[in-house]
Amino acid sequence: MKLGIVGLPNVGKSTLFNAITSTKNAEAANYPFCTIEPNVGIVAVPDPRLDKLAELWDTDKKTPAIIEFVDIAGLVKGAAQGAGLGNKFLGNIRECDAIVHVVRCFDDDNIMHVVSDVTKAEAVDPAADIEAIDLELILSDADIVSNRLGRLAKLGKTGNKDAAAEAAWLQGLAEHLDAGKPARTFDFDPKDDMQAAAMKEMGLLSQKPVIYACNVGEDDLMDGIDNNQYFPIVKRIADAEGAQVVPICAKTEEDIADMTPEEKREFLAEMGVSASGLDNLITASYSLLGLISFLTDGKKECRAWTIKKGTKAPQAAGKIHSDFERGFIRAAVVPYDVLEACDFNMATVKAKGLQRTEGKEYVMQDGDIVEFLFNV
């Protein structure tokens, strides 16, 4: 699963990417389009449950769940018509499953704020910035929908009822986009095979789920996010869309990226927070993609396995090995919170009859600790 980090130039995307991947792969510079080729980083999903299991087993290997982030160069107004670095980067976004939209929520006269003219600095305005990025995605989508609509409308006039039905539905989507609204807020029926197939084929940019990452100043970490004048603006927009919003200071996160886990914990404790903004962002991104983890444990390896919500036991077993799915018999399941409630004593879990035996129709739950029985 891949998330694209997008935003206007100089909002902190590359700095955030550096912190996420704990590398210096993405050049962070105070000029537009310093990122020309998308940088890709694989990152671990924080999971205290896996950490605890690894500690209990003193395991030889701990393997967390992972997701992929792509640092995409800054868009500007007119990108859909080729402004800035234009459609090249809209194409990069198209390849991603979801979007992390970095929004500048700090003032700094030393860092140029670019919206449309790369030679002209503008005042920080989160609402206008979000609108500028959304508009470019919407304009690109409107062209795709218009072309498909025109083709199917002509076909519908020949008597093709399926084409006519899709054209009628697309007309509503076209009007929605023309009104400046993203495709993700359009009321379509995902259970309708025609609509679902069309949306998948078109791959609309503004349909992709989004997390707003509010890049705040370092002082906001100490003073509290409630004192940041820009964060409530982004929060209102996110709430209206049903989207998530995560406050983060990209510069501070980059500074602490090379610290040991112990040093990070001490630093965060001094600030009065339990998790870094990056950990919150990565966890929120995992959830945004509709992903959960089931766990396997043992001395040899403790591992978090990534599956989609709604995955049944045999298909989850297939993530480990195809033979596990092909020869699936049953699964022995202990929810993590049950093990925790039993003071992490598996003998107690079994004595209380809390280890369940599940069959082929069992839908996996986040945090299930599983042992699969199979026969090939």
BALOBA-1460 file (C-alpha; in Angstrom, 3 decimals):
// residues 376
<rec num="1" residu="m" x="0.000" y="0.000" z="0.000"/>
<rec num="2" residu="k" x="1.345" y="3.384" z="-1.016"/>
<rec num="3" residu="l" x="0.618" y="6.893" z="0.275"/>
<rec num="4" residu="g" x="1.621" y="10.021" z="-1.616"/>
<rec num="5" residu="i" x="2.819" y="13.044" z="0.355"/>
<rec num="6" residu="v" x="1.479" y="16.112" z="-1.461"/>
<rec num="7" residu="g" x="1.131" y="19.838" z="-0.904"/>
<rec num="8" residu="l" x="2.230" y="23.209" z="-2.182"/>
<rec num="9" residu="p" x="5.975" y="23.895" z="-2.517"/>
<rec num="10" residu="n" x="7.884" y="24.611" z="0.692"/>
<rec num="11" residu="v" x="5.229" y="23.334" z="3.114"/>
<rec num="12" residu="g" x="7.580" y="20.708" z="4.589"/>
<rec num="13" residu="k" x="6.853" y="17.603" z="2.498"/>
<rec num="14" residu="s" x="10.451" y="16.536" z="1.974"/>
<rec num="15" residu="t" x="11.394" y="17.359" z="5.570"/>
<rec num="16" residu="l" x="8.483" y="15.186" z="6.682"/>
<rec num="17" residu="f" x="9.562" y="12.406" z="4.329"/>
<rec num="18" residu="n" x="13.095" y="12.548" z="5.721"/>
<rec num="19" residu="a" x="11.702" y="12.145" z="9.212"/>
<rec num="20" residu="i" x="9.320" y="9.337" z="8.247"/>
<rec num="21" residu="t" x="12.056" y="7.255" z="6.700"/>
<rec num="22" residu="s" x="14.804" y="8.417" z="9.096"/>
<rec num="23" residu="t" x="16.938" y="9.212" z="6.065"/>
<rec num="24" residu="k" x="18.187" y="12.228" z="4.177"/>
<rec num="25" residu="n" x="17.046" y="10.838" z="0.825"/>
<rec num="26" residu="a" x="14.757" y="13.734" z="-0.017"/>
<rec num="27" residu="e" x="16.576" y="17.017" z="-0.487"/>
<rec num="28" residu="a" x="14.912" y="19.688" z="1.623"/>
<rec num="29" residu="a" x="15.661" y="23.121" z="0.216"/>
<rec num="30" residu="n" x="14.004" y="26.518" z="0.313"/>
<rec num="31" residu="y" x="12.998" y="26.676" z="-3.312"/>
<rec num="32" residu="p" x="10.085" y="25.223" z="-5.313"/>
<rec num="33" residu="f" x="10.373" y="21.868" z="-7.072"/>
<rec num="34" residu="c" x="13.561" y="20.772" z="-5.269"/>
<rec num="35" residu="t" x="12.011" y="17.298" z="-5.436"/>
<rec num="36" residu="i" x="11.878" y="16.268" z="-9.098"/>
<rec num="37" residu="e" x="11.744" y="12.473" z="-8.928"/>
<rec num="38" residu="p" x="9.437" y="10.974" z="-6.326"/>
<rec num="39" residu="n" x="11.292" y="9.523" z="-3.358"/>
<rec num="40" residu="v" x="9.981" y="6.273" z="-1.960"/>
<rec num="41" residu="g" x="10.402" y="5.024" z="1.588"/>
<rec num="42" residu="i" x="9.213" y="1.886" z="3.377"/>
<rec num="43" residu="v" x="8.358" y="2.494" z="7.036"/>
<rec num="44" residu="a" x="7.314" y="0.347" z="9.978"/>
<rec num="45" residu="v" x="3.880" y="0.770" z="11.530"/>
<rec num="46" residu="p" x="4.266" y="1.394" z="15.293"/>
<rec num="47" residu="d" x="2.633" y="-1.445" z="17.237"/>
<rec num="48" residu="p" x="3.193" y="-1.714" z="21.025"/>
<rec num="49" residu="r" x="1.485" y="-5.127" z="20.934"/>
<rec num="50" residu="l" x="4.212" y="-6.555" z="18.720"/>
<rec num="51" residu="d" x="6.862" y="-4.935" z="20.908"/>
<rec num="52" residu="k" x="5.402" y="-6.618" z="23.977"/>
<rec num="53" residu="l" x="5.229" y="-10.053" z="22.344"/>
<rec num="54" residu="a" x="8.829" y="-9.730" z="21.169"/>
<rec num="55" residu="e" x="9.863" y="-8.818" z="24.713"/>
<rec num="56" residu="l" x="7.990" y="-11.773" z="26.224"/>
<rec num="57" residu="w" x="9.518" y="-14.257" z="23.828"/>
<rec num="58" residu="d" x="12.947" y="-12.614" z="23.717"/>
<rec num="59" residu="t" x="12.443" y="-13.293" z="20.035"/>
<rec num="60" residu="d" x="15.231" y="-13.713" z="17.514"/>
<rec num="61" residu="k" x="13.420" y="-11.509" z="15.013"/>
<rec num="62" residu="k" x="10.725" y="-8.848" z="15.197"/>
<rec num="63" residu="t" x="8.976" y="-7.985" z="11.915"/>
<rec num="64" residu="p" x="6.498" y="-5.082" z="11.978"/>
<rec num="65" residu="a" x="3.839" y="-4.236" z="9.435"/>
<rec num="66" residu="i" x="4.988" y="-1.745" z="6.810"/>
<rec num="67" residu="i" x="3.559" y="0.878" z="4.490"/>
<rec num="68" residu="e" x="5.118" y="2.864" z="1.653"/>
<rec num="69" residu="f" x="5.358" y="6.650" z="1.447"/>
<rec num="70" residu="v" x="6.137" y="8.609" z="-1.710"/>
<rec num="71" residu="d" x="7.435" y="12.169" z="-1.531"/>
<rec num="72" residu="i" x="5.870" y="13.999" z="-4.489"/>
<rec num="73" residu="a" x="7.062" y="17.429" z="-5.663"/>
<rec num="74" residu="g" x="4.991" y="20.490" z="-4.813"/>
<rec num="75" residu="l" x="1.961" y="21.295" z="-6.923"/>
<rec num="76" residu="v" x="0.961" y="24.841" z="-7.805"/>
<rec num="77" residu="k" x="-2.168" y="26.398" z="-9.248"/>
<rec num="78" residu="g" x="-2.459" y="25.422" z="-12.895"/>
<rec num="79" residu="a" x="-0.759" y="22.034" z="-12.492"/>
<rec num="80" residu="a" x="-3.650" y="20.313" z="-14.277"/>
<rec num="81" residu="q" x="-2.852" y="22.501" z="-17.303"/>
<rec num="82" residu="g" x="0.891" y="21.868" z="-16.990"/>
<rec num="83" residu="a" x="1.970" y="24.696" z="-14.669"/>
<rec num="84" residu="g" x="5.001" y="24.099" z="-12.497"/>
<rec num="85" residu="l" x="6.004" y="20.504" z="-13.104"/>
<rec num="86" residu="g" x="2.416" y="19.779" z="-14.025"/>
<rec num="87" residu="n" x="0.846" y="16.509" z="-15.028"/>
<rec num="88" residu="k" x="3.996" y="14.506" z="-14.277"/>
<rec num="89" residu="f" x="3.254" y="14.774" z="-10.587"/>
<rec num="90" residu="l" x="-0.463" y="14.256" z="-10.986"/>
<rec num="91" residu="g" x="0.597" y="10.939" z="-12.499"/>
<rec num="92" residu="n" x="2.715" y="10.183" z="-9.427"/>
<rec num="93" residu="i" x="-0.329" y="10.779" z="-7.226"/>
<rec num="94" residu="r" x="-2.432" y="8.512" z="-9.448"/>
<rec num="95" residu="e" x="-0.176" y="5.586" z="-8.554"/>
<rec num="96" residu="c" x="-0.833" y="6.030" z="-4.818"/>
<rec num="97" residu="d" x="-3.633" y="4.466" z="-2.781"/>
<rec num="98" residu="a" x="-4.158" y="7.484" z="-0.535"/>
<rec num="99" residu="i" x="-2.901" y="11.011" z="0.054"/>
<rec num="100" residu="v" x="-1.115" y="12.676" z="2.962"/>
<rec num="101" residu="h" x="-1.817" y="16.359" z="2.312"/>
<rec num="102" residu="v" x="0.780" y="18.465" z="4.130"/>
<rec num="103" residu="v" x="-0.579" y="21.886" z="5.001"/>
<rec num="104" residu="r" x="1.613" y="24.722" z="6.234"/>
<rec num="105" residu="c" x="0.396" y="25.934" z="9.630"/>
<rec num="106" residu="f" x="3.304" y="28.122" z="10.700"/>
<rec num="107" residu="d" x="4.706" y="31.555" z="9.862"/>
<rec num="108" residu="d" x="8.340" y="32.006" z="8.847"/>
<rec num="109" residu="d" x="9.485" y="34.915" z="6.710"/>
<rec num="110" residu="n" x="12.608" y="32.970" z="5.803"/>
<rec num="111" residu="i" x="10.640" y="30.244" z="4.020"/>
<rec num="112" residu="m" x="8.820" y="31.306" z="0.876"/>
<rec num="113" residu="h" x="5.130" y="30.412" z="0.728"/>
<rec num="114" residu="v" x="4.233" y="29.582" z="-2.882"/>
<rec num="115" residu="v" x="0.723" y="29.093" z="-4.255"/>
<rec num="116" residu="s" x="0.645" y="29.957" z="-7.951"/>
<rec num="117" residu="d" x="3.648" y="32.132" z="-8.867"/>
<rec num="118" residu="v" x="6.919" y="30.477" z="-7.829"/>
<rec num="119" residu="t" x="8.619" y="33.898" z="-7.681"/>
<rec num="120" residu="k" x="6.003" y="35.432" z="-5.392"/>
<rec num="121" residu="a" x="5.599" y="34.811" z="-1.670"/>
<rec num="122" residu="e" x="2.048" y="34.823" z="-0.305"/>
<rec num="123" residu="a" x="0.567" y="34.900" z="3.177"/>
<rec num="124" residu="v" x="-0.030" y="31.566" z="4.905"/>
<rec num="125" residu="d" x="-3.678" y="30.557" z="4.393"/>
<rec num="126" residu="p" x="-4.398" y="26.850" z="5.067"/>
<rec num="127" residu="a" x="-7.946" y="26.925" z="3.673"/>
<rec num="128" residu="a" x="-6.818" y="28.518" z="0.402"/>
<rec num="129" residu="d" x="-3.845" y="26.154" z="0.195"/>
<rec num="130" residu="i" x="-6.070" y="23.083" z="0.558"/>
<rec num="131" residu="e" x="-8.467" y="24.493" z="-2.021"/>
<rec num="132" residu="a" x="-5.590" y="25.112" z="-4.454"/>
<rec num="133" residu="i" x="-4.399" y="21.487" z="-4.285"/>
<rec num="134" residu="d" x="-7.924" y="20.049" z="-4.377"/>
<rec num="135" residu="l" x="-8.781" y="22.142" z="-7.408"/>
<rec num="136" residu="e" x="-5.882" y="20.747" z="-9.429"/>
<rec num="137" residu="l" x="-6.924" y="17.191" z="-8.611"/>
<rec num="138" residu="i" x="-10.559" y="17.991" z="-9.406"/>
<rec num="139" residu="l" x="-9.708" y="19.626" z="-12.741"/>
<rec num="140" residu="s" x="-7.678" y="16.599" z="-13.762"/>
<rec num="141" residu="d" x="-10.566" y="14.322" z="-12.768"/>
<rec num="142" residu="a" x="-13.113" y="16.476" z="-14.596"/>
<rec num="143" residu="d" x="-11.247" y="15.937" z="-17.871"/>
<rec num="144" residu="i" x="-11.255" y="12.164" z="-17.369"/>
<rec num="145" residu="v" x="-14.956" y="12.051" z="-16.503"/>
<rec num="146" residu="s" x="-15.885" y="14.388" z="-19.364"/>
<rec num="147" residu="n" x="-14.092" y="12.225" z="-21.918"/>
<rec num="148" residu="r" x="-15.711" y="9.043" z="-20.635"/>
<rec num="149" residu="l" x="-19.112" y="10.703" z="-20.445"/>
<rec num="150" residu="g" x="-18.891" y="11.946" z="-24.044"/>
<rec num="151" residu="r" x="-17.941" y="8.492" z="-25.320"/>
<rec num="152" residu="l" x="-20.693" y="6.663" z="-23.434"/>
<rec num="153" residu="a" x="-23.355" y="9.267" z="-24.243"/>
<rec num="154" residu="k" x="-22.744" y="8.686" z="-27.959"/>
<rec num="155" residu="l" x="-22.854" y="4.942" z="-27.456"/>
<rec num="156" residu="g" x="-26.059" y="5.260" z="-25.447"/>
<rec num="157" residu="k" x="-27.762" y="7.001" z="-28.339"/>
<rec num="158" residu="t" x="-27.235" y="3.893" z="-30.453"/>
<rec num="159" residu="g" x="-29.478" y="1.916" z="-28.104"/>
<rec num="160" residu="n" x="-26.859" y="0.557" z="-25.725"/>
<rec num="161" residu="k" x="-28.768" y="0.625" z="-22.424"/>
<rec num="162" residu="d" x="-25.727" y="-0.072" z="-20.243"/>
<rec num="163" residu="a" x="-23.853" y="2.820" z="-21.810"/>
<rec num="164" residu="a" x="-26.856" y="5.116" z="-21.381"/>
<rec num="165" residu="a" x="-27.180" y="4.159" z="-17.705"/>
<rec num="166" residu="e" x="-23.522" y="4.831" z="-17.007"/>
<rec num="167" residu="a" x="-23.659" y="8.122" z="-18.918"/>
<rec num="168" residu="a" x="-26.555" y="9.279" z="-16.747"/>
<rec num="169" residu="w" x="-24.615" y="8.470" z="-13.594"/>
<rec num="170" residu="l" x="-21.446" y="10.092" z="-14.936"/>
<rec num="171" residu="q" x="-23.379" y="13.270" z="-15.696"/>
<rec num="172" residu="g" x="-24.073" y="13.671" z="-11.985"/>
<rec num="173" residu="l" x="-20.397" y="13.070" z="-11.175"/>
<rec num="174" residu="a" x="-19.328" y="15.602" z="-13.820"/>
<rec num="175" residu="e" x="-21.625" y="18.246" z="-12.323"/>
<rec num="176" residu="h" x="-20.261" y="17.456" z="-8.853"/>
<rec num="177" residu="l" x="-16.677" y="18.011" z="-10.023"/>
<rec num="178" residu="d" x="-17.614" y="21.130" z="-12.000"/>
<rec num="179" residu="a" x="-18.943" y="22.574" z="-8.750"/>
<rec num="180" residu="g" x="-15.430" y="22.260" z="-7.310"/>
<rec num="181" residu="k" x="-16.215" y="19.266" z="-5.100"/>
<rec num="182" residu="p" x="-13.839" y="16.271" z="-4.836"/>
<rec num="183" residu="a" x="-14.957" y="12.869" z="-6.078"/>
<rec num="184" residu="r" x="-14.594" y="11.391" z="-2.586"/>
<rec num="185" residu="t" x="-17.634" y="13.424" z="-1.462"/>
<rec num="186" residu="f" x="-19.790" y="12.252" z="-4.400"/>
<rec num="187" residu="d" x="-22.617" y="9.929" z="-3.368"/>
<rec num="188" residu="f" x="-22.033" y="6.816" z="-5.435"/>
<rec num="189" residu="d" x="-23.007" y="3.240" z="-4.620"/>
<rec num="190" residu="p" x="-19.927" y="1.010" z="-4.111"/>
<rec num="191" residu="k" x="-22.219" y="-2.034" z="-4.257"/>
<rec num="192" residu="d" x="-23.280" y="-1.123" z="-7.792"/>
<rec num="193" residu="d" x="-20.932" y="-3.152" z="-10.006"/>
<rec num="194" residu="m" x="-21.099" y="-0.646" z="-12.868"/>
<rec num="195" residu="q" x="-20.295" y="2.345" z="-10.689"/>
<rec num="196" residu="a" x="-17.580" y="0.535" z="-8.755"/>
<rec num="197" residu="a" x="-15.920" y="-0.682" z="-11.960"/>
<rec num="198" residu="a" x="-16.043" y="2.770" z="-13.531"/>
<rec num="199" residu="m" x="-14.543" y="4.477" z="-10.486"/>
<rec num="200" residu="k" x="-11.760" y="1.907" z="-10.317"/>
<rec num="201" residu="e" x="-10.995" y="2.242" z="-14.016"/>
<rec num="202" residu="m" x="-10.914" y="6.041" z="-13.933"/>
<rec num="203" residu="g" x="-8.676" y="6.162" z="-10.852"/>
<rec num="204" residu="l" x="-9.812" y="9.661" z="-9.935"/>
<rec num="205" residu="l" x="-7.295" y="11.642" z="-7.910"/>
<rec num="206" residu="s" x="-9.843" y="13.495" z="-5.790"/>
<rec num="207" residu="q" x="-11.506" y="10.207" z="-4.852"/>
<rec num="208" residu="k" x="-8.459" y="9.009" z="-2.947"/>
<rec num="209" residu="p" x="-8.796" y="9.072" z="0.851"/>
<rec num="210" residu="v" x="-6.813" y="11.841" z="2.517"/>
<rec num="211" residu="i" x="-5.112" y="12.679" z="5.800"/>
<rec num="212" residu="y" x="-4.299" y="16.310" z="6.485"/>
<rec num="213" residu="a" x="-0.891" y="16.674" z="8.116"/>
<rec num="214" residu="c" x="-0.722" y="20.109" z="9.751"/>
<rec num="215" residu="n" x="2.918" y="21.134" z="9.760"/>
<rec num="216" residu="v" x="3.152" y="23.383" z="12.813"/>
<rec num="217" residu="g" x="6.043" y="25.373" z="14.252"/>
<rec num="218" residu="e" x="8.391" y="24.059" z="16.915"/>
<rec num="219" residu="d" x="6.963" y="26.512" z="19.466"/>
<rec num="220" residu="d" x="3.530" y="24.931" z="19.039"/>
<rec num="221" residu="l" x="4.858" y="21.682" z="20.461"/>
<rec num="222" residu="m" x="5.700" y="23.420" z="23.713"/>
<rec num="223" residu="d" x="2.821" y="25.903" z="23.823"/>
<rec num="224" residu="g" x="0.152" y="23.395" z="22.761"/>
<rec num="225" residu="i" x="-1.616" y="22.917" z="19.432"/>
<rec num="226" residu="d" x="-4.668" y="24.808" z="20.717"/>
<rec num="227" residu="n" x="-2.606" y="27.988" z="20.512"/>
<rec num="228" residu="n" x="-1.895" y="27.522" z="16.816"/>
<rec num="229" residu="q" x="-4.188" y="29.834" z="14.854"/>
<rec num="230" residu="y" x="-4.171" y="27.684" z="11.709"/>
<rec num="231" residu="f" x="-4.868" y="24.192" z="13.067"/>
<rec num="232" residu="p" x="-8.610" y="24.788" z="13.783"/>
<rec num="233" residu="i" x="-9.063" y="25.902" z="10.168"/>
<rec num="234" residu="v" x="-7.722" y="22.619" z="8.828"/>
<rec num="235" residu="k" x="-9.638" y="20.665" z="11.489"/>
<rec num="236" residu="r" x="-12.949" y="22.165" z="10.338"/>
<rec num="237" residu="i" x="-12.226" y="21.263" z="6.716"/>
<rec num="238" residu="a" x="-11.213" y="17.711" z="7.657"/>
<rec num="239" residu="d" x="-14.292" y="17.239" z="9.856"/>
<rec num="240" residu="a" x="-16.580" y="18.386" z="7.038"/>
<rec num="241" residu="e" x="-15.056" y="15.769" z="4.721"/>
<rec num="242" residu="g" x="-14.909" y="13.026" z="7.319"/>
<rec num="243" residu="a" x="-11.126" y="13.064" z="6.908"/>
<rec num="244" residu="q" x="-8.418" y="12.700" z="9.540"/>
<rec num="245" residu="v" x="-6.080" y="15.484" z="10.630"/>
<rec num="246" residu="v" x="-2.756" y="15.038" z="12.418"/>
<rec num="247" residu="p" x="-0.691" y="17.916" z="13.848"/>
<rec num="248" residu="i" x="3.019" y="17.434" z="13.291"/>
<rec num="249" residu="c" x="6.202" y="19.489" z="13.377"/>
<rec num="250" residu="a" x="8.212" y="18.116" z="10.471"/>
<rec num="251" residu="k" x="11.407" y="19.920" z="11.478"/>
<rec num="252" residu="t" x="11.378" y="18.571" z="15.030"/>
<rec num="253" residu="e" x="10.498" y="15.074" z="13.798"/>
<rec num="254" residu="e" x="13.466" y="15.196" z="11.426"/>
<rec num="255" residu="d" x="15.723" y="16.349" z="14.250"/>
<rec num="256" residu="i" x="14.768" y="13.435" z="16.506"/>
<rec num="257" residu="a" x="14.673" y="10.840" z="13.719"/>
<rec num="258" residu="d" x="18.186" y="9.592" z="14.519"/>
<rec num="259" residu="m" x="17.589" y="9.318" z="18.267"/>
<rec num="260" residu="t" x="17.415" y="5.935" z="19.935"/>
<rec num="261" residu="p" x="13.944" y="4.771" z="21.034"/>
<rec num="262" residu="e" x="14.854" y="5.548" z="24.639"/>
<rec num="263" residu="e" x="16.012" y="9.056" z="23.757"/>
<rec num="264" residu="k" x="12.825" y="9.674" z="21.797"/>
<rec num="265" residu="r" x="10.663" y="8.530" z="24.694"/>
<rec num="266" residu="e" x="12.503" y="10.835" z="27.076"/>
<rec num="267" residu="f" x="12.206" y="13.745" z="24.654"/>
<rec num="268" residu="l" x="8.473" y="13.191" z="24.142"/>
<rec num="269" residu="a" x="7.898" y="12.759" z="27.871"/>
<rec num="270" residu="e" x="9.522" y="16.141" z="28.502"/>
<rec num="271" residu="m" x="7.050" y="17.613" z="26.016"/>
<rec num="272" residu="g" x="4.127" y="15.848" z="27.694"/>
<rec num="273" residu="v" x="3.127" y="13.648" z="24.742"/>
<rec num="274" residu="s" x="2.949" y="9.867" z="24.579"/>
<rec num="275" residu="a" x="3.626" y="9.415" z="20.854"/>
<rec num="276" residu="s" x="5.398" y="11.440" z="18.201"/>
<rec num="277" residu="g" x="3.459" y="13.176" z="15.479"/>
<rec num="278" residu="l" x="5.061" y="10.802" z="13.000"/>
<rec num="279" residu="d" x="3.905" y="7.719" z="14.874"/>
<rec num="280" residu="n" x="0.394" y="9.169" z="14.913"/>
<rec num="281" residu="l" x="0.585" y="9.925" z="11.190"/>
<rec num="282" residu="i" x="1.861" y="6.464" z="10.260"/>
<rec num="283" residu="t" x="-0.793" y="4.763" z="12.398"/>
<rec num="284" residu="a" x="-3.530" y="6.980" z="10.933"/>
<rec num="285" residu="s" x="-2.294" y="6.215" z="7.411"/>
<rec num="286" residu="y" x="-2.477" y="2.471" z="8.081"/>
<rec num="287" residu="s" x="-6.043" y="2.861" z="9.286"/>
<rec num="288" residu="l" x="-6.955" y="5.142" z="6.370"/>
<rec num="289" residu="l" x="-6.091" y="2.365" z="3.924"/>
<rec num="290" residu="g" x="-8.474" y="0.006" z="5.703"/>
<rec num="291" residu="l" x="-5.652" y="-2.175" z="7.001"/>
<rec num="292" residu="i" x="-5.342" y="-4.192" z="10.202"/>
<rec num="293" residu="s" x="-2.683" y="-6.498" z="11.621"/>
<rec num="294" residu="f" x="-2.849" y="-10.010" z="12.964"/>
<rec num="295" residu="l" x="0.083" y="-11.304" z="14.975"/>
<rec num="296" residu="t" x="2.137" y="-14.474" z="15.099"/>
<rec num="297" residu="d" x="4.577" y="-15.024" z="17.925"/>
<rec num="298" residu="g" x="7.368" y="-17.318" z="18.992"/>
<rec num="299" residu="k" x="11.036" y="-17.461" z="19.858"/>
<rec num="300" residu="k" x="12.046" y="-17.594" z="16.198"/>
<rec num="301" residu="e" x="9.973" y="-14.590" z="15.114"/>
<rec num="302" residu="c" x="7.216" y="-12.261" z="16.261"/>
<rec num="303" residu="r" x="5.497" y="-10.657" z="13.304"/>
<rec num="304" residu="a" x="2.634" y="-8.330" z="12.386"/>
<rec num="305" residu="w" x="0.894" y="-9.356" z="9.162"/>
<rec num="306" residu="t" x="-1.004" y="-6.784" z="7.124"/>
<rec num="307" residu="i" x="-4.488" y="-7.613" z="5.825"/>
<rec num="308" residu="k" x="-7.537" y="-5.682" z="4.708"/>
<rec num="309" residu="k" x="-10.398" y="-5.299" z="7.154"/>
<rec num="310" residu="g" x="-12.921" y="-8.055" z="6.471"/>
<rec num="311" residu="t" x="-10.332" y="-10.668" z="5.476"/>
<rec num="312" residu="k" x="-11.302" y="-14.227" z="6.420"/>
<rec num="313" residu="a" x="-8.998" y="-16.678" z="8.183"/>
<rec num="314" residu="p" x="-7.919" y="-18.775" z="5.144"/>
<rec num="315" residu="q" x="-6.917" y="-15.692" z="3.146"/>
<rec num="316" residu="a" x="-5.060" y="-14.312" z="6.171"/>
<rec num="317" residu="a" x="-3.220" y="-17.634" z="6.425"/>
<rec num="318" residu="g" x="-2.303" y="-17.246" z="2.766"/>
<rec num="319" residu="k" x="-0.366" y="-14.087" z="3.641"/>
<rec num="320" residu="i" x="2.084" y="-16.337" z="5.483"/>
<rec num="321" residu="h" x="2.272" y="-19.013" z="2.774"/>
<rec num="322" residu="s" x="0.002" y="-20.138" z="-0.048"/>
<rec num="323" residu="d" x="0.010" y="-23.669" z="1.388"/>
<rec num="324" residu="f" x="-1.554" y="-22.329" z="4.589"/>
<rec num="325" residu="e" x="-4.545" y="-21.084" z="2.614"/>
<rec num="326" residu="r" x="-4.781" y="-24.058" z="0.284"/>
<rec num="327" residu="g" x="-4.717" y="-26.591" z="3.121"/>
<rec num="328" residu="f" x="-6.451" y="-24.476" z="5.778"/>
<rec num="329" residu="i" x="-8.143" y="-26.520" z="8.532"/>
<rec num="330" residu="r" x="-8.674" y="-24.108" z="11.398"/>
<rec num="331" residu="a" x="-7.143" y="-21.238" z="13.341"/>
<rec num="332" residu="a" x="-6.367" y="-20.980" z="17.044"/>
<rec num="333" residu="v" x="-7.075" y="-17.361" z="17.980"/>
<rec num="334" residu="v" x="-6.346" y="-15.309" z="21.083"/>
<rec num="335" residu="p" x="-7.167" y="-11.583" z="20.912"/>
<rec num="336" residu="y" x="-4.261" y="-9.504" z="22.208"/>
<rec num="337" residu="d" x="-6.410" y="-7.760" z="24.808"/>
<rec num="338" residu="v" x="-7.462" y="-11.157" z="26.196"/>
<rec num="339" residu="l" x="-3.819" y="-12.193" z="26.560"/>
<rec num="340" residu="e" x="-3.074" y="-8.856" z="28.223"/>
<rec num="341" residu="a" x="-5.990" y="-9.294" z="30.632"/>
<rec num="342" residu="c" x="-4.513" y="-12.690" z="31.591"/>
<rec num="343" residu="d" x="-1.192" y="-11.022" z="32.438"/>
<rec num="344" residu="f" x="0.308" y="-12.425" z="29.225"/>
<rec num="345" residu="n" x="0.076" y="-15.956" z="30.570"/>
<rec num="346" residu="m" x="-1.014" y="-18.324" z="27.812"/>
<rec num="347" residu="a" x="-1.624" y="-21.135" z="30.304"/>
<rec num="348" residu="t" x="-4.182" y="-18.926" z="32.021"/>
<rec num="349" residu="v" x="-5.811" y="-18.094" z="28.675"/>
<rec num="350" residu="k" x="-6.214" y="-21.790" z="27.860"/>
<rec num="351" residu="a" x="-7.345" y="-22.712" z="31.366"/>
<rec num="352" residu="k" x="-10.156" y="-20.157" z="31.094"/>
<rec num="353" residu="g" x="-11.110" y="-21.444" z="27.642"/>
<rec num="354" residu="l" x="-10.337" y="-18.088" z="26.041"/>
<rec num="355" residu="q" x="-8.348" y="-19.440" z="23.105"/>
<rec num="356" residu="r" x="-10.895" y="-19.848" z="20.320"/>
<rec num="357" residu="t" x="-10.950" y="-22.313" z="17.445"/>
<rec num="358" residu="e" x="-12.154" y="-20.610" z="14.269"/>
<rec num="359" residu="g" x="-13.019" y="-21.998" z="10.851"/>
<rec num="360" residu="k" x="-13.031" y="-20.816" z="7.244"/>
<rec num="361" residu="e" x="-15.712" y="-18.153" z="7.702"/>
<rec num="362" residu="y" x="-14.009" y="-16.367" z="10.580"/>
<rec num="363" residu="v" x="-13.327" y="-12.690" z="9.843"/>
<rec num="364" residu="m" x="-9.973" y="-11.682" z="11.273"/>
<rec num="365" residu="q" x="-9.838" y="-8.895" z="13.844"/>
<rec num="366" residu="d" x="-7.067" y="-6.391" z="14.502"/>
<rec num="367" residu="g" x="-4.682" y="-7.722" z="17.129"/>
<rec num="368" residu="d" x="-5.624" y="-11.393" z="16.788"/>
<rec num="369" residu="i" x="-2.725" y="-13.637" z="17.823"/>
<rec num="370" residu="v" x="-3.082" y="-16.647" z="15.551"/>
<rec num="371" residu="e" x="-1.719" y="-20.124" z="14.984"/>
<rec num="372" residu="f" x="-2.961" y="-21.754" z="11.772"/>
<rec num="373" residu="l" x="-3.458" y="-25.499" z="11.337"/>
<rec num="374" residu="f" x="-3.233" y="-26.730" z="7.745"/>
<rec num="375" residu="n" x="-2.642" y="-29.887" z="5.765"/>
<rec num="376" residu="v" x="-1.391" y="-30.089" z="2.186"/>
